Amino acid sequence: MFKPKAIYYEKEILEYPLGKQLMEQYEDVPKVEIENHNNIEEMRKKENKEFPYMKQNLIIGVRKTHKFVENHKTSDYLVPYTSSGCTASCMYCYLVCNYNKCAYLRLFVNREQMLEKIIKTANKSEKELTFEIGSNSDLILENTITGNLPWTIENFKNVEKGHLTFPTKFDMVDDILPLDHKEKVTVRVSVNPEEIINKVEFGTSRLRGRIEAINKLKEAGYKVGILIAPVILVENWKELYLELIQRLSQELSEKVKKDAFFEIIFMTYSFVHTKINEEAFPNAINLYSKEMMTGRGRGKYMYKNDIRKDGEIFLREQMQKYFPNNKIEYIV
């Protein structure tokens, strides 16, 4: 379990059972009361080089924003849920748009309120809806601190309509394996070549652990998806991603290979990432390539269309060869 260097908390959290639980759980950790988890002045004054140390803090608050955002990939809605940010330091993370606000792990203790809105929305709908509850955090990681996933699944499983989904880069899935989830939960595990995990996805689970987690989840009856994401076009990327696909083919169970679906996402990057990574991780590889990338607006970069198209053709060919019966939901 994550042991924070310090806890920054809103006093309102003590009005919630989970808030009291977390304060007791970390009774020996230094604490700082804050007015607003969105605006911590001390954090805003930090320099880029302090980014990894900011990740050692834990922020606990009450989520005020509950707006559902329509989605048209593997869910109907992106839903604000019980956490934001992460303790890992993936160098491309889109939450690092403003590291002083988004980078560190924030926990929100008003889980009853958030789940109630999901259930009400599902019950009012004429069609089955899927809710993405992990779009701005990693709930498998968060669960090691809060125990929120078993709580969520147990309280959602009897809802007449509705389905939950979330992605993860972590392998600590044992807590949810024994649950009677009634096939209402899809877990999507993100994978990358081992070399990229080691050099870019700092603080996440190794590839072997992620593959084992996929097999365990499927054995426990969960619907599973596999994200090859983000695809990073380093110098030897074709060799690395071919090895990854071959390894998945060899090590995933037959149950997984029978009906798992895939999502493939190419990396986007930004000027903010570049500046932070240069100072926070001076010895790390440079993910920005002037020759391969083009502007996407507001300081963001993406791979040029012809380069990305070449990547898509290659990945589709390899997936057709090694996973001919598995659906690729999208490639973006």
TORKOLMAR-582434 format. One record per residue: residue in three letters; x, z, y of N, C-alpha, C in turn. Coordinates in steps of 0.1 Angstrom, whole numbers, padded with zeros to 4 digits, always signed. Each point is the difference from the previous one (the first is absolute). Example, Ala and Ser with C-alpha at 12.3 -4.5 7.8 and 13.67 -1.06 7.14 Angstrom:
# residues 2
ALA+0132+0078-0057-0009+0000+0012+0009+0000+0012
SER-0004-0007+0011+0009+0000+0011-0008+0008+0011
***
This chain:
# residues 332
MET+0008+0000-0012-0008+0000+0012+0009+0000+0012
PHE-0005-0007+0010+0008-0002+0013+0001+0014+0007
LYS+0012+0004+0004+0002+0012+0007+0004-0003+0015
PRO-0009+0001+0009+0003-0005+0014+0010+0010+0007
LYS+0007-0006+0010+0009+0007+0008-0008+0009+0010
ALA-0012-0006+0005-0009+0008+0009-0014-0006-0001
ILE-0009+0008+0003-0014-0005+0000-0006+0001+0014
TYR-0006-0011+0004-0007-0001+0013-0014-0001-0003
TYR-0008+0010+0006-0014+0000-0004-0010+0002+0011
GLU-0012-0005-0001-0010+0003+0010-0007+0012-0005
LYS-0004+0009+0009-0006+0013-0004-0013-0002-0007
GLU-0007-0011+0003-0013-0002-0007+0001-0002-0015
ILE+0012-0002-0005+0001-0002-0015-0004+0013-0007
LEU+0001+0011+0006-0003+0013-0006-0015+0002-0003
GLU-0008-0010+0006-0015+0001-0003-0003-0007-0013
TYR+0009-0006-0006-0002-0008-0012+0007+0006-0012
PRO-0006+0000-0012+0007+0005-0012+0013-0006-0003
LEU+0002-0013+0002+0013-0006-0003+0010+0004+0010
GLY-0004+0002+0013+0009+0005+0010+0006+0013-0003
LYS-0009+0009-0004+0004+0014-0004+0010-0001-0012
GLN-0004-0008-0010+0008-0002-0012+0014-0004+0004
LEU+0001-0010+0008+0014-0006+0004+0008+0010+0007
MET-0006+0008+0009+0007+0010+0008+0005+0011-0009
GLU-0007+0004-0010+0004+0010-0010+0011-0006-0009
GLN-0002-0013-0004+0010-0007-0008+0013+0000+0006
TYR+0001-0002+0013+0012-0001+0007+0003+0012+0009
GLU-0004+0012-0004+0001+0012+0008+0014+0002+0005
ASP+0010-0004-0007+0014+0003+0003+0007-0011+0009
VAL-0008-0010+0003+0005-0012+0008-0003+0003+0015
PRO+0010-0002+0009-0003+0001+0015-0011-0008+0004
LYS-0008+0005+0009-0012-0007+0005-0001+0000+0015
VAL-0005-0012+0005-0002-0002+0014-0014-0005+0002
GLU-0008+0008+0009-0013-0004+0003+0000-0012+0010
ILE-0009-0010-0002+0000-0011+0009-0015-0002+0004
GLU-0001-0008+0011-0014-0003+0005-0006-0012-0007
ASN+0009-0010-0004-0006-0012-0005+0011-0007-0009
HIS-0004-0002-0013+0009-0006-0009+0004-0014+0004
ASN-0007-0007+0009+0003-0013+0005+0010+0000+0011
ASN+0003+0012+0006+0009+0000+0012+0008+0013+0000
ILE+0011-0001-0008+0009+0012-0001+0012-0003+0009
GLU+0001+0006+0012+0010-0003+0010+0014+0001-0005
GLU+0002+0010-0008+0014+0002-0006+0004-0012-0008
MET-0009-0006-0008+0003-0011-0008+0003-0013+0009
ARG-0008-0001+0011+0001-0012+0008+0014-0001+0007
LYS+0007+0012+0001+0013+0000+0007+0011-0003-0009
LYS-0003-0001-0013+0011-0003-0010+0006-0013+0002
GLU+0013-0002-0004+0007-0012+0000-0002-0007-0013
ASN+0002-0013+0000-0001-0008-0013+0008+0005-0011
LYS+0012+0005+0003+0009+0005-0011-0006+0012-0007
GLU-0009+0007+0006-0006+0012-0006-0012-0003-0009
PHE-0003-0013-0001-0012-0004-0009+0000+0007-0013
PRO+0011+0000-0008+0000+0006-0014-0003+0015+0001
TYR+0004+0007+0011-0002+0014+0001-0015+0003+0004
MET-0006-0009+0007-0014+0002+0004-0009-0001-0013
LYS+0005-0007-0010-0007-0002-0013-0001+0014-0007
GLN+0009+0009+0004+0000+0013-0007-0010+0010+0005
ASN-0008-0004+0010-0010+0008+0006-0014-0003-0007
LEU-0009+0009+0001-0014-0002-0005-0009+0003+0011
ILE-0009-0009+0003-0010+0003+0010-0014+0001-0006
ILE-0007+0011+0003-0013+0002-0005-0011+0001+0011
GLY-0010-0008-0002-0010+0000+0011-0014-0004-0006
VAL-0009-0002+0010-0014-0004-0004-0001-0015+0005
ARG-0005-0009-0010-0001-0014+0004-0013-0001+0008
LYS+0002-0006+0012-0012-0003+0009-0005-0014-0001
THR+0008-0009-0004-0004-0014-0001-0005-0003-0014
HIS-0012-0005-0001-0006-0003-0013-0006-0014-0001
LYS+0006-0009+0008-0006-0014+0000+0005-0008-0012
PHE-0010-0006-0007+0003-0009-0011+0004-0014+0005
VAL+0010-0006-0005+0004-0013+0004-0003-0010-0011
GLU-0007-0011+0002-0003-0009-0010+0013-0007-0006
ASN+0000-0002-0013+0011-0006-0006-0004-0010-0010
HIS+0008-0010-0003-0005-0011-0008+0011-0004-0011
LYS+0007+0011-0004+0010-0003-0011-0005+0007-0012
THR+0005+0012-0003-0004+0007-0012-0010+0011+0003
SER-0006+0001+0012-0010+0010+0003-0009-0006+0011
ASP-0011+0007+0002-0010-0004+0011+0004+0007+0013
TYR+0005+0012-0001+0004+0008+0012+0013+0007-0002
LEU+0008+0000+0011+0011+0009+0001-0005+0013+0007
VAL+0002+0011-0007-0006+0013+0004+0011+0010+0004
PRO-0002+0006+0012+0009+0011+0003-0002+0012-0009
TYR+0011+0005-0006-0003+0010-0010+0010+0012+0002
THR+0004+0006-0010+0006+0014+0001+0015+0001+0005
SER+0006-0011+0002+0014+0000+0005+0004-0013+0007
SER+0011+0001+0007+0005-0011+0007+0015+0001+0000
GLY+0008-0010-0001+0014+0001-0001+0005+0004-0014
CYS+0013+0003+0000+0006+0002-0014+0013+0007+0002
THR+0005+0006-0011+0013+0006+0000+0011-0009-0003
ALA-0003-0012-0006+0010-0010-0003+0004-0008+0013
SER+0010-0008-0001+0005-0008+0011+0002-0014-0004
CYS-0010-0007-0003+0001-0014-0002+0003-0007+0013
MET+0010-0009+0000+0005-0005+0012-0009-0010+0007
TYR-0010-0005-0007-0010-0010+0006-0013+0006+0003
CYS-0002+0013-0002-0013+0006+0000-0008-0003+0013
TYR-0012-0005-0002-0008-0004+0012-0005+0012+0008
LEU+0001+0012-0005-0004+0012+0007+0010+0003+0011
VAL+0012-0006-0001+0011+0003+0010-0002-0008+0012
CYS-0012-0004+0003-0002-0007+0013+0003+0009+0012
ASN-0002+0013-0002+0004+0010+0010+0004+0013-0008
TYR+0013+0001-0003+0004+0010-0009-0002+0014+0005
ASN-0001+0002+0013-0002+0013+0005-0015+0005-0003
LYS-0008-0009-0004-0014+0004-0003-0003-0002-0015
CYS+0005-0010-0007-0005-0004-0013+0010+0003-0011
ALA+0012+0002+0002+0010-0001-0010-0001+0012-0010
TYR-0002+0012+0005+0000+0012-0009-0014+0001-0007
LEU+0000+0009-0010-0012+0002-0007-0010+0009+0007
ARG-0012-0005+0003-0011+0008+0006-0011+0003-0011
LEU-0004+0012-0002-0011+0003-0009-0012+0004+0008
PHE-0011-0004-0004-0013+0003+0007-0009+0008-0010
VAL-0004+0012+0005-0006+0010-0009-0015-0002-0001
ASN-0007-0008+0008-0014-0001+0000-0005-0011-0010
ARG+0005+0002-0013-0003-0010-0010-0014-0001-0004
GLU-0008+0011+0001-0014+0000-0003-0007-0010+0009
GLN+0003+0000+0013-0007-0008+0009+0003-0015-0002
MET+0013-0003-0004+0004-0014-0002-0006-0005-0013
LEU+0000+0007-0011-0006-0004-0012-0015-0002+0001
GLU-0007+0009+0008-0014-0001+0001-0004-0013+0007
LYS+0008-0004+0010-0003-0013+0006+0001-0012-0009
ILE+0010+0001-0009+0002-0011-0010-0012+0000-0009
ILE-0004+0011-0005-0011+0001-0009-0013-0005+0006
LYS-0003+0004+0012-0012-0004+0007+0000-0015+0002
THR+0011-0006+0004+0001-0014+0002-0002-0008-0013
ALA+0006+0005-0011-0002-0006-0013-0015+0001-0004
ASN-0006+0011+0002-0014+0002-0005-0010-0009+0008
LYS+0003-0002+0013-0009-0008+0008+0002-0015-0002
SER+0011-0004-0006+0003-0014-0001-0009-0007-0011
GLU-0004-0012+0002-0007-0008-0010+0009-0005-0011
LYS+0013-0001+0003+0009-0005-0010+0011+0010-0003
GLU+0007-0002-0011+0011+0009-0003+0011-0002+0010
LEU+0006+0012+0006+0010-0001+0009+0013+0006-0005
THR+0011-0005+0004+0013+0006-0003+0007+0005+0012
PHE+0004+0012+0000+0007+0007+0011+0014+0002-0002
GLU+0009-0006+0009+0014+0002-0001+0003+0013+0008
ILE+0004+0011-0008+0003+0013+0007+0015+0003+0002
GLY+0008-0010-0003+0014+0003+0001+0008-0011+0008
SER-0007-0005+0010+0007-0011+0008+0011+0004+0009
ASN-0001+0013+0004+0011+0005+0010+0007+0012-0005
SER+0000+0002-0013+0008+0011-0006+0002-0003-0015
ASP+0007+0008-0007+0001-0001-0015-0007+0012-0006
LEU-0011-0002-0006-0008+0012-0005+0006+0006-0012
ILE+0008-0007-0008+0006+0006-0012+0011+0010+0005
LEU+0007-0004+0010+0010+0009+0007-0008+0012+0006
GLU-0010-0003+0008-0007+0011+0007-0006+0010-0010
ASN-0004-0005-0011-0007+0008-0010+0009+0011-0005
THR+0013-0002-0001+0010+0010-0004+0000+0012+0009
ILE-0005-0001+0012-0001+0011+0010-0014+0005+0000
THR-0011-0008+0001-0013+0004+0002-0009+0001-0012
GLY+0003-0007-0011-0010-0001-0011-0013-0007+0004
ASN+0001-0009+0010-0012-0007+0005-0005-0010-0010
LEU+0008-0006-0008-0005-0011-0008-0009+0005-0011
PRO+0003+0010-0008-0009+0005-0009-0013+0005+0006
TRP+0001+0006+0012-0012+0004+0007-0009-0011+0004
THR+0007-0011+0005-0008-0012+0004-0007-0007-0011
ILE+0008-0002-0011-0006-0007-0012-0011+0008-0006
GLU+0001+0013-0001-0010+0009-0006-0013+0000+0008
ASN+0002-0001+0014-0012+0000+0009-0006-0014+0002
PHE+0007-0010-0004-0005-0014+0002-0006-0006-0013
LYS+0004+0005-0011-0002-0007-0013-0015-0002-0003
ASN-0009+0009+0005-0014-0001-0003-0008-0007+0011
VAL+0007-0006+0010-0007-0008+0010-0005-0013-0007
GLU-0013-0003+0003-0006-0011-0007+0006-0013+0002
LYS+0004-0002+0013+0007-0013+0003+0013+0003+0007
GLY+0010-0009-0001+0012+0002+0007+0012+0001-0009
HIS+0011-0004+0006+0013+0000-0008+0011+0004+0010
LEU+0010+0007-0005+0012+0004+0009+0012-0008-0005
THR+0009-0003+0009+0013-0006-0003+0011+0005+0009
PHE+0012+0000-0005+0011+0004+0009+0013-0005-0006
PRO+0011-0003+0008+0012-0005-0006+0010+0012+0000
THR+0011-0002-0007+0011+0011-0001+0013-0006-0003
LYS+0011+0006+0004+0013-0003-0004+0006+0012-0008
PHE-0008+0009-0005+0004+0012-0006-0005+0000-0015
ASP+0007+0008-0008-0004+0001-0014-0006+0013-0005
MET-0003+0009+0010-0005+0013-0004-0015+0000-0002
VAL-0004-0007-0011-0015-0002-0002-0006+0009-0010
ASP+0008+0009-0006-0005+0009-0011-0012+0008+0004
ASP-0001+0004+0012-0012+0008+0005-0013-0006-0002
ILE+0000-0014+0001-0013-0007+0000-0003-0006-0014
LEU+0009+0001-0009-0002-0007-0013-0011+0007-0008
PRO-0002+0013-0001-0010+0006-0008-0014-0001+0006
LEU-0002-0005+0012-0013+0001+0007-0010-0010-0006
ASP-0013+0004+0001-0011-0009-0004-0003-0008+0013
HIS+0007-0011+0002-0002-0008+0013-0011-0010-0001
LYS-0006-0002-0012-0011-0009-0002+0003-0014+0005
GLU+0012-0004-0001+0005-0013+0004-0004-0004+0014
LYS+0000+0010+0009-0004-0002+0014+0013+0000+0009
VAL+0012+0000-0006+0012+0000+0008+0010-0011-0005
THR+0005-0007+0009+0011-0010-0003+0012+0005+0007
VAL+0011+0001-0008+0013+0004+0006+0009-0013-0001
ARG+0006-0003+0012+0008-0012+0001+0015+0005+0003
VAL+0008-0003-0009+0014+0004+0000+0009-0011+0006
SER+0008+0004+0010+0008-0010+0007+0014+0000-0007
VAL+0005-0012-0003+0013-0001-0007+0009-0010+0008
ASN+0013+0002-0002+0010-0009+0006+0012+0000-0009
PRO+0009-0010+0001+0012+0001-0008+0008+0013+0002
GLU+0006+0005-0010+0007+0013+0001+0010+0000+0011
GLU+0007-0011+0003+0010-0001+0010-0007+0002+0014
ILE-0012-0005+0002-0006+0001+0013-0006+0014+0001
ILE-0005+0006-0011-0005+0014+0001+0012+0009+0004
ASN+0011-0002-0006+0012+0008+0003+0005-0001+0014
LYS+0000-0012+0006+0006-0003+0013-0010+0000+0011
VAL-0013+0000-0003-0010-0002+0011-0011+0011+0000
GLU-0004+0004-0012-0012+0009-0001+0005+0014-0003
PHE+0007+0006+0010+0006+0013-0002-0011+0011-0003
GLY+0003+0008-0010-0009+0012-0002-0012-0003-0009
THR-0001-0012-0006-0011-0004-0008+0004+0001-0015
SER-0009-0002-0009+0002+0001-0015+0008-0013-0004
ARG+0008+0002-0010+0007-0011-0006-0009-0010-0007
LEU+0004-0012-0003-0008-0010-0006-0004+0004-0014
ARG+0008+0006-0008-0003+0005-0013-0012+0009+0000
GLY+0000+0010+0010-0010+0010+0001-0013-0007+0004
ARG+0000-0010+0009-0012-0007+0004-0006-0007-0011
ILE+0008-0007-0008-0005-0007-0012-0007+0009-0010
GLU+0007+0011-0002-0006+0011-0009-0013+0005+0005
ALA-0001+0002+0013-0012+0005+0006-0011-0010-0002
ILE+0002-0013+0002-0010-0010-0002-0005+0001-0015
ASN+0009+0001-0009-0005+0000-0014-0008+0013-0003
LYS+0004+0011+0006-0007+0013-0002-0014-0001+0006
LEU-0001-0006+0012-0013-0001+0007-0010-0009-0008
LYS+0006-0011-0005-0009-0009-0008-0005+0007-0013
GLU+0009+0008-0006-0003+0007-0012-0011+0010+0002
ALA+0000+0006+0013-0010+0010+0004-0013-0007+0005
GLY-0001-0013-0001-0012-0007+0003-0002-0005+0014
TYR+0010+0002+0008-0001-0005+0014+0002-0015+0000
LYS-0007-0006+0010+0003-0014+0003+0013+0000+0008
VAL+0009-0009-0004+0013+0000+0007+0003-0013+0006
GLY+0006+0000+0012+0005-0012+0007+0015+0002+0002
ILE+0007-0011+0001+0014+0000+0003+0003-0008+0012
LEU+0006+0007+0010+0005-0007+0012+0014-0004-0001
ILE+0004-0012+0001+0014-0004+0002+0001-0001+0015
ALA+0005+0011+0005-0001+0001+0015+0010+0011+0005
PRO+0005-0003+0012+0001-0013+0006+0011-0009-0006
VAL-0003-0013-0001+0011-0009-0005+0009-0002+0012
ILE+0013+0004-0003+0011-0001+0010+0010-0010-0004
LEU+0002-0010+0009+0008-0012-0004+0014+0003+0003
VAL+0006+0009-0008+0015+0002+0002+0007-0012-0007
GLU+0013+0000+0001+0008-0012-0004-0003-0004-0014
ASN-0001+0009-0010-0002-0004-0014-0015+0004-0004
TRP-0009-0003+0009-0014+0005-0003-0006-0006-0012
LYS+0002-0013-0003-0006-0007-0011+0005+0007-0013
GLU+0012+0003-0001+0005+0006-0012-0006+0014-0002
LEU-0001+0008+0011-0005+0013+0000-0015+0001-0004
TYR-0008-0009+0006-0014+0000-0003-0003-0006-0014
LEU+0008-0009-0004-0002-0005-0014+0003+0011-0010
GLU+0011+0008+0002+0003+0011-0008-0011+0011+0000
LEU-0006+0002+0012-0011+0009+0001-0012-0004-0008
ILE-0004-0013+0001-0012-0005-0007+0003+0000-0015
GLN+0012-0003-0004+0004+0001-0015-0001+0014-0005
ARG+0005+0009+0008+0000+0014-0004-0015+0006-0001
LEU-0008-0004+0009-0014+0004-0001-0006-0006-0012
SER+0003-0012-0003-0006-0007-0012+0005+0008-0013
GLN+0012+0005+0000+0005+0007-0012-0005+0014-0001
GLU-0001+0007+0011-0002+0015+0000-0015+0004+0002
LEU-0008-0009+0006-0014+0004+0002-0007+0000-0014
SER-0009+0009-0002-0007+0000-0013-0010-0012-0001
GLU-0004-0002-0013-0009-0011-0002-0013+0002+0007
LYS-0004+0013+0001-0013+0003+0006+0001-0004+0015
VAL+0011+0003+0006+0002-0004+0015+0000-0015+0001
LYS+0007-0007-0008+0002-0014+0001-0013-0008-0003
LYS-0010+0007-0007-0012-0006-0003-0009-0003+0013
ASP+0000+0009+0010-0009-0002+0011+0005+0005+0013
ALA+0013+0004+0001+0005+0005+0013+0000-0012+0010
PHE-0003+0003+0013+0001-0011+0010+0012+0003+0009
PHE+0004-0011+0007+0012+0001+0008-0004-0004+0015
GLU+0008+0007+0009+0000-0004+0014+0014-0003+0004
ILE+0003-0010+0007+0014-0003+0004+0000-0002+0015
ILE+0009+0008+0007+0000+0001+0014+0014-0002+0005
PHE+0003-0010+0009+0013-0002+0005+0002+0010+0012
MET+0012+0004+0002+0004+0010+0010-0003-0005+0014
THR-0005+0008+0008+0000-0002+0015+0009+0011+0006
TYR+0006-0003+0011+0010+0009+0006-0003+0001+0015
SER+0008+0008+0007-0002+0001+0014+0012+0004+0008
PHE+0000-0002+0012+0011+0005+0009+0002+0015-0001
VAL-0011+0007-0001+0001+0015-0001+0007+0004-0012
HIS-0004-0007-0012+0007+0003-0012+0015-0002+0002
THR+0004-0011+0006+0014-0003+0001+0008+0010+0008
LYS-0006+0005+0011+0007+0010+0008+0001+0013-0007
ILE-0011+0004-0006+0001+0013-0007+0009+0000-0012
ASN-0001-0011-0008+0009-0001-0012+0015+0000+0004
GLU+0003-0007+0010+0014-0001+0005+0006+0013+0003
GLU-0008+0009+0005+0005+0013+0004-0002+0011-0011
ALA-0012-0001-0007-0003+0010-0010+0007-0003-0013
PHE+0002-0012-0003+0007-0004-0013+0011-0010+0003
PRO+0010+0004+0007+0010-0010+0004+0007-0007-0011
ASN+0001+0005-0012+0007-0006-0011-0010-0008-0009
ALA-0012-0001+0003-0010-0007-0008+0001-0015+0003
ILE-0007-0008-0009+0000-0014+0002-0009-0004+0012
ASN+0003-0011+0006-0008-0005+0011-0011-0009-0006
LEU-0013+0004+0003-0011-0008-0006-0004-0011+0010
TYR+0005+0000+0012-0004-0011+0009+0009-0012-0002
SER-0006-0012+0000+0008-0012-0001-0005-0010+0010
LYS+0008-0003+0010-0004-0010+0011-0002-0013-0006
GLU+0007-0004-0011-0001-0013-0005-0013-0002-0009
MET-0005+0011-0006-0011-0001-0009-0013+0005+0006
MET+0001+0007+0012-0012+0006+0005-0005-0006+0013
THR-0012+0002+0003-0006-0005+0013-0009+0010+0006
GLY-0002+0000+0013-0008+0010+0007-0015-0001-0005
ARG-0006+0012+0000-0014+0001-0004-0008+0006+0011
GLY+0006+0002+0012-0007+0007+0011+0003+0014+0001
ARG+0001+0006+0012+0002+0014+0003+0012+0006-0008
GLY+0011-0008+0000+0012+0005-0005+0001+0000-0015
LYS-0009-0007-0007+0000+0000-0015+0005-0014-0005
TYR+0006+0001-0012+0006-0012-0006-0006-0002-0014
MET-0001-0013-0004-0004-0004-0013+0009-0011-0005
TYR+0000-0003-0013+0008-0011-0005-0006-0013+0005
LYS+0009-0009+0003-0005-0014+0005-0009-0006-0011
ASN-0009-0008+0004-0010-0005-0010+0006-0008-0011
ASP+0010-0008+0002+0006-0008-0011+0008+0009-0010
ILE+0006+0011+0006+0007+0009-0009-0009+0008-0008
ARG-0011+0005+0006-0010+0008-0007-0007-0008-0010
LYS-0003-0013+0003-0006-0009-0010+0009-0002-0012
ASP+0013-0002+0002+0009-0001-0011-0001+0012-0009
GLY+0000+0012+0007-0001+0013-0008-0013+0001-0008
GLU-0011-0005+0006-0013+0001-0007+0000-0009-0012
ILE+0005-0012+0002+0001-0010-0012+0008+0006-0011
PHE+0012+0006+0003+0008+0006-0010-0007+0011-0007
LEU-0006+0009+0007-0007+0012-0006-0012-0004-0008
ARG-0007-0010+0005-0012-0005-0008+0005-0006-0014
GLU+0011-0007+0001+0005-0007-0012+0004+0011-0010
GLN+0007+0010+0004+0005+0011-0009-0012+0008-0005
MET-0009+0003+0009-0012+0008-0005-0008-0008-0010
GLN-0001-0013+0002-0008-0008-0010+0007+0000-0013
LYS+0014+0000+0000+0008+0000-0012-0001+0013-0008
TYR+0001+0012+0008+0000+0013-0007-0013+0007+0000
PHE-0009-0003+0009-0013+0007+0001-0011-0011+0001
PRO-0001-0009-0009-0010-0011+0001-0015+0004+0001
ASN-0003+0012-0006-0014+0004+0000-0004+0011+0010
ASN+0010+0003+0009-0003+0010+0010-0003-0007+0014
LYS-0010+0005+0006-0004-0005+0013+0009+0004+0012
ILE+0004-0009+0008+0007+0004+0013-0011+0000+0010
GLU-0003+0011+0005-0011+0002+0010+0003-0008+0013
TYR+0012+0000+0004+0004-0007+0013+0015+0001+0001
ILE+0006-0010+0007+0014+0000+0005+0000-0002+0015
VAL+0005+0010+0007+0001-0001+0014+0014+0003+0005
***
